[in-house]
Amino acid sequence: MTKWLISLILATLLFITPPIVRAQEGISLIASNAEIYFPSALVFKITAQSQSDITKIRLHYQVDRMNYAQVTSEAWPDFTQSPKVETEWVWDMRKATLLTGAVVRYWWTIEDATGDKLITSPEIIRFEDLRYSWQKLTTGELSLFWYKGSQSFADELMVACQQALERLFEDTGVYPEKHIDIFVYASTRDLQGAMIFPREWTGGVAFTEYGLIAIGVPTNELDWGKRAVAHELGHTVIHQMTFSPYGAIVLPTWLDEGLAMYAEGKPDPYLESWLKKAINQQKLISVRSLSSPFSAKSEEAYISYAESQSLVEFLIQNHGKDKMLNLLSLLKEGNSCDEAMIEVYGFDQDGLDTLWREYITSQTQYRPEFKHISVLSTSPGTCSWIDMPSRMVAANTLLVVPD
């Protein structure tokens, strides 16, 4: 049995099995399958027959994602009533995008004119990008898929991921709560070909609730790739840990981005230079302002990301990992950031701002700025990376990690 098949079998454990009710007479399932047209569609097909006209056919499907209440969607394919029916339903990904690697579980309910009903056994399909011959490397809760580059290329990316997880666990107590799959495309162009209507600068994306990351890492940009996958992994693990039954938890941006950058390792010296410049020029941004999405202006974005990593380091180094874990746990329970911080640290975001400024200004000196950047575009549950000169930065983007 292949490792791939084993993973699909294990995936079935993530779902709740519906009762299987078979018709007492008449209805029988002749064929059922799903065909992948990546990335645009997933087509579900069924053929069934009965002694009387088949009057109703419903498709039920679930996508493997983090849920406190399992969500089952339904679709009603078109067909003409007849004792034998062959029909299909097309899941158009222009309306609900699935990332490569998403696991879908589906089954059918069939009824005929006599009132007989058949509920078919559940089936599993993985929405795969079949254009490439993927290789797979698994360590613990991570699986890395790639199709271009040597084994050592994949090994180095996996080492960077494991180091990021170890760093997060040792310093914050956070660890993956769900298996994470990382798909490494050989270029930005290949990655964009795996997406519906990608923006021209998209270089990576993470669906945190699905435990899926896809990113373009050319083999000659391994160093950048290691930091990028560590960053996205940081976001994914933090969002898993704070996933809440009380609804979507919106982490303060400085905390979300600061922890993701902390997962990368040592601060990037280029970003450090922007932080020192902001201190010398008295252009630091308040912590409360950094709770909202960062500015698309390059200078403010540099400072925002540099400050966020510094804030997280300040909290961890001066107050320990237990308090950081407690902070995240309280946020998961639905507390506001200020409420959680007061309970854990004894001060709110304004208090953090005061203490951090006193700390950071006592030990920082200015160094020159740099002109090349990488760009991170974010939306709820997703993150996207690219590289470009600063003059090319468009609106609604966030800028990080100078090159």
C-alpha positions in Angstrom: 0.0 0.0 0.0 1.5 3.3 -1.0 2.1 6.2 1.4 -0.3 8.3 -0.7 -3.1 5.8 -0.3 -2.4 5.5 3.4 -2.7 9.3 3.8 -6.1 9.2 2.0 -7.3 6.4 4.3 -6.2 8.4 7.3 -8.0 11.4 6.0 -11.3 9.6 6.3 -10.9 9.7 10.1 -11.3 13.5 9.8 -15.0 13.2 8.9 -18.1 12.1 10.5 -19.6 9.1 8.6 -23.3 9.5 7.7 -25.6 6.5 8.0 -25.7 4.3 5.0 -29.3 3.5 4.1 -30.0 1.2 1.2 -33.3 0.9 -0.6 -35.3 -2.1 0.3 -35.8 -2.8 -3.3 -35.3 -1.2 -6.7 -32.6 1.5 -6.5 -29.0 0.5 -7.2 -25.8 2.5 -7.8 -24.1 1.6 -11.0 -21.2 4.1 -11.0 -20.0 7.0 -8.9 -16.8 9.0 -9.4 -15.2 12.4 -9.3 -13.0 13.8 -12.0 -10.3 16.5 -11.4 -10.0 19.4 -13.9 -7.3 21.3 -11.9 -7.5 24.1 -10.9 -10.9 25.0 -12.5 -13.3 22.3 -11.5 -14.2 19.1 -9.7 -16.9 17.1 -11.6 -19.0 14.5 -9.7 -20.6 11.9 -11.8 -23.3 9.3 -11.0 -25.2 6.5 -12.7 -28.1 4.8 -10.9 -31.2 2.8 -11.8 -34.4 1.6 -10.2 -37.6 -0.3 -11.1 -39.4 3.0 -11.1 -38.5 6.5 -12.1 -35.7 8.1 -10.1 -37.0 11.5 -9.0 -34.4 13.0 -6.7 -30.6 12.9 -6.6 -28.5 14.9 -4.1 -24.8 15.2 -3.8 -23.4 15.7 -0.3 -19.8 16.8 0.2 -17.4 17.9 2.9 -14.0 19.5 2.7 -11.4 18.5 5.2 -10.8 21.7 7.3 -10.7 22.8 10.9 -14.3 22.8 12.2 -16.1 22.6 15.5 -19.3 21.8 13.7 -18.9 19.6 10.6 -20.4 21.4 7.5 -22.0 19.4 4.8 -22.8 21.1 1.5 -25.4 19.8 -0.9 -25.8 20.0 -4.7 -28.7 19.0 -6.9 -27.6 17.9 -10.4 -30.0 18.3 -13.3 -31.5 15.2 -14.9 -34.6 13.8 -16.5 -36.7 11.5 -14.4 -36.2 7.9 -15.6 -35.6 4.4 -14.3 -32.0 4.9 -15.2 -30.2 8.2 -14.7 -26.7 9.3 -15.6 -25.9 12.8 -14.5 -23.1 15.1 -13.1 -22.6 18.2 -11.0 -19.7 20.6 -11.6 -18.0 22.3 -8.7 -16.8 25.5 -10.4 -13.7 26.7 -8.5 -14.3 30.3 -9.8 -17.0 30.4 -7.0 -15.2 28.5 -4.2 -11.5 28.0 -4.7 -9.8 24.8 -3.4 -6.0 24.7 -3.1 -4.0 21.8 -4.3 -4.1 18.9 -1.8 -7.6 19.6 -0.4 -9.4 16.5 0.6 -13.1 16.2 -0.3 -15.5 13.5 1.0 -18.7 12.9 -0.9 -21.8 10.7 -1.1 -25.2 10.6 -2.9 -28.8 10.4 -1.8 -31.1 8.8 -4.5 -34.9 8.5 -4.3 -37.5 7.0 -6.7 -41.2 7.5 -7.3 -42.1 4.8 -4.9 -40.4 6.5 -2.0 -37.4 4.2 -1.9 -34.1 5.9 -0.9 -30.5 4.9 -1.3 -27.6 6.7 0.5 -24.3 5.7 -1.0 -21.1 4.9 0.9 -18.8 7.9 1.3 -15.9 8.3 -1.1 -12.7 10.4 -0.8 -11.0 12.4 -3.5 -7.9 14.7 -3.2 -8.0 17.8 -5.4 -4.5 17.3 -6.9 -2.5 19.3 -9.3 -1.9 16.5 -11.8 0.3 18.6 -14.1 3.4 17.6 -12.1 5.0 14.4 -10.8 5.2 15.3 -7.2 7.7 13.8 -4.8 6.9 13.7 -1.1 8.9 14.1 2.1 7.2 13.7 5.5 8.6 14.5 8.9 6.2 14.5 11.9 3.2 16.7 11.2 4.6 18.1 7.9 4.6 16.8 4.4 6.5 18.6 1.7 5.7 18.0 -2.0 8.0 19.2 -4.8 8.7 18.2 -8.4 11.8 20.1 -9.4 15.1 20.1 -7.5 17.2 17.4 -5.8 16.4 15.5 -2.6 18.8 17.9 -0.8 16.7 20.8 -2.0 13.6 19.3 -0.3 15.7 18.3 2.7 16.9 21.8 3.3 13.3 23.2 3.1 12.1 20.6 5.5 14.9 21.4 7.9 14.0 25.0 7.8 10.4 24.1 8.5 11.3 21.8 11.4 13.5 24.5 12.9 10.6 27.0 12.7 8.3 24.5 14.5 10.9 23.9 17.2 11.5 27.6 17.6 7.8 28.2 18.0 7.3 25.4 20.4 10.4 26.1 22.6 9.6 29.8 22.8 5.8 30.0 22.7 4.6 26.4 23.4 2.6 26.4 20.1 2.7 23.3 17.9 0.7 22.0 14.9 -2.7 20.8 15.8 -3.4 19.4 12.3 -1.2 17.9 9.6 0.2 20.5 7.2 1.0 19.9 3.6 3.4 22.3 1.8 3.4 22.3 -2.0 6.6 23.8 -3.5 6.2 25.0 -7.1 9.3 25.5 -9.1 8.4 29.1 -10.0 5.9 31.9 -9.5 4.5 31.2 -12.9 3.9 27.5 -12.1 2.2 28.5 -8.9 -0.1 31.0 -10.5 -1.1 28.3 -13.0 -2.5 26.4 -10.0 -4.8 29.3 -8.9 -8.0 30.8 -10.2 -7.5 34.5 -11.1 -4.2 34.9 -9.3 -2.8 38.4 -9.0 0.3 38.8 -11.2 2.6 39.2 -8.1 1.3 36.2 -6.2 4.2 34.0 -5.1 2.6 31.9 -2.4 -0.6 31.2 -0.6 -1.6 29.6 2.7 -5.1 28.3 3.6 -4.6 28.0 7.3 -7.9 26.3 8.2 -7.1 23.6 5.6 -3.5 23.1 6.7 -2.3 23.8 3.1 0.5 26.0 1.9 1.6 26.5 -1.7 4.6 28.6 -2.6 6.9 29.1 -5.6 10.5 28.5 -4.7 13.0 28.3 -7.6 15.9 26.0 -6.9 18.3 28.9 -7.1 16.5 30.9 -4.5 16.7 28.4 -1.7 17.7 30.8 1.0 14.7 33.0 0.4 12.5 29.9 0.1 13.5 28.7 3.6 12.5 31.9 5.2 9.3 32.2 3.2 8.1 28.6 4.0 9.0 29.2 7.7 7.0 32.4 7.7 3.9 30.8 6.1 4.3 27.8 8.5 4.3 30.2 11.4 1.0 31.8 10.3 -0.6 28.3 9.8 0.4 26.9 13.2 -0.6 30.1 15.1 -4.0 30.1 13.3 -4.5 26.5 14.1 -3.8 27.0 17.7 -6.2 30.0 18.0 -9.0 28.5 15.9 -12.0 29.1 18.1 -15.6 27.7 18.5 -16.6 31.3 19.2 -16.1 32.4 15.6 -13.3 33.8 13.6 -10.5 35.2 15.8 -8.8 38.2 14.3 -5.4 38.3 15.8 -3.7 41.8 16.2 -1.6 42.1 13.1 1.5 42.9 15.1 1.1 39.6 17.0 0.2 37.5 13.9 3.0 38.8 11.7 5.5 39.1 14.6 5.1 35.4 15.5 5.4 34.4 11.8 8.6 36.4 11.4 9.8 34.9 14.7 9.4 31.5 13.2 11.9 32.5 10.5 14.7 32.8 13.0 17.1 35.7 13.5 15.7 39.1 12.5 16.6 40.1 8.9 19.4 42.7 9.1 17.7 44.8 6.4 14.5 45.1 8.5 16.6 45.8 11.6 18.1 48.8 9.7 14.6 50.2 9.1 13.7 49.8 12.8 16.9 51.6 13.8 16.2 54.4 11.3 12.6 54.8 12.7 14.0 55.1 16.2 16.5 57.7 15.2 13.9 59.7 13.2 11.2 59.2 15.8 8.9 57.4 13.3 8.0 54.4 15.4 4.4 53.3 15.0 2.2 52.7 18.0 1.3 49.1 19.0 -2.4 50.0 18.8 -2.0 51.2 15.2 -0.1 47.9 14.4 -3.2 45.9 15.5 -4.8 46.8 12.2 -3.6 45.8 8.7 -0.3 47.4 7.8 0.2 50.3 5.5 0.9 49.6 1.8 3.5 52.4 1.9 6.9 50.8 1.7 8.6 52.8 4.5 5.7 52.3 7.0 5.4 48.6 6.0 9.2 48.0 6.7 8.8 49.6 10.1 5.6 47.7 10.8 7.1 44.3 10.2 10.3 45.1 12.0 8.4 46.4 15.0 6.1 43.4 15.1 9.0 40.9 15.3 10.7 43.1 17.9 7.5 43.3 20.0 7.1 39.5 20.0 10.8 39.0 20.9 10.4 41.5 23.7 7.5 39.7 25.2 9.1 36.2 24.9 12.5 37.2 26.2 11.3 39.3 29.1 8.1 37.4 30.1 8.7 33.8 28.9 6.9 31.3 26.7 4.2 30.4 29.2 2.7 33.8 29.1 2.8 34.0 25.3 0.9 30.6 25.2 -1.5 31.9 27.8 -2.1 35.0 25.7 -2.9 33.0 22.6 -5.2 30.7 24.6 -7.2 33.7 26.0 -7.5 35.1 22.5 -8.9 31.7 21.4 -11.5 31.9 24.1 -12.8 35.2 22.7 -11.1 37.8 24.9 -10.0 41.0 23.3 -6.2 41.6 22.9 -6.3 44.2 25.7 -8.3 42.0 28.0 -6.0 39.1 27.4 -2.8 41.1 27.8 -3.9 42.7 31.1 -4.7 39.3 32.5 -1.4 37.7 31.4 1.1 40.6 31.6 -0.6 43.2 33.7 -0.6 45.8 30.9 -2.5 46.4 27.7 -1.3 47.3 24.2 -0.6 50.9 25.2 1.4 49.7 28.2 3.3 47.4 25.9 4.1 50.3 23.6 5.6 52.3 26.5 7.7 49.4 27.9 8.9 48.3 24.5 9.9 51.8 23.4 12.0 52.3 26.5 13.7 48.9 25.9 14.4 49.2 22.2 15.5 52.8 22.1 18.2 52.1 24.7 20.1 49.7 22.4 19.5 50.6 18.8 21.5 52.6 16.3 20.8 53.6 12.7 22.0 51.7 9.7 21.3 52.6 6.0 18.1 51.6 4.3 17.9 49.2 1.3 15.9 49.5 -1.9 14.8 46.0 -2.8 11.9 44.2 -1.0 9.8 41.2 -0.9 6.0 41.6 -0.7 3.5 39.8 1.4 -0.2 40.3 0.5 -2.7 39.0 3.1 -6.4 38.4 3.4 -8.2 36.4 6.0 -6.7 32.9 6.1 -4.2 33.5 3.3 -0.8 35.0 2.7 1.1 35.7 -0.5 4.8 36.4 -1.2 6.6 38.0 -4.1 9.8 39.9 -4.9 9.9 43.3 -6.7 11.6 46.6 -6.7 10.0 49.1 -4.3 9.0 51.4 -7.1 6.6 48.6 -8.4 4.6 48.1 -5.3 0.9 48.4 -5.9 -1.9 49.4 -3.6 -3.3 46.9 -1.0 0.0 45.1 -0.5 2.2 44.7 2.5 5.9 44.9 2.3 8.4 42.7 4.3 11.9 41.3 4.4 14.1 43.6 2.4 16.3 41.7 -0.1 
